[in-house]
Amino acid sequence: TWYVGFSNTRHDQSIAIVDHNGREVFAEATERFIQVKRAWGVPPDIAGHLAHAIDQTDFEIGKDRFEICTCWKSVQSRPADARKNPLMSDNQVSALSSYQASQFELSGAAFRLLDIAHEPIEVRQFEHHSCHAATAVHFSDAQDGACLVIDGEGETGAVSQFNISNRRLKRDWRSW
């Protein structure tokens, strides 16, 4: 089994591939592949970029399989009044929401376009701030501690605090 991670936000999409031993074999921002800064509204797995990523592995069609994961569990669900932003028009906010919804719809579709999968591949979706926290734990030697994620936004807020015990994460608090 190969694990493919897609950043499926409405901007800054990327692909990462990890082998069955947990070794990263490919990671690249989509903007580098298509040469468009931030890659607003672009699918997380453009067929050409996915083919390039898979070419960097020794994946064997018919023998190996992919599991797909994304770093957003749901499209952001903010109340209408919280979506008001003095720096963006309602039209821009609506467009950005549409971009993110399309990312969820398209994640994994390129596997079928490339004839790697003949049925839709299940996409495992993880909560955004949990992904940031898991990355921090992965690159840390600490067994126990705390992790504070301060981000522009997550599914439901901009700040999350996690407890780390035996390298396992548990969210203690988040902003709403």
Order of alpha helices (4+ residues) and beta strands (2+ residues): beta-beta-beta-alpha-alpha-beta-alpha-alpha-beta-alpha-beta-beta-beta
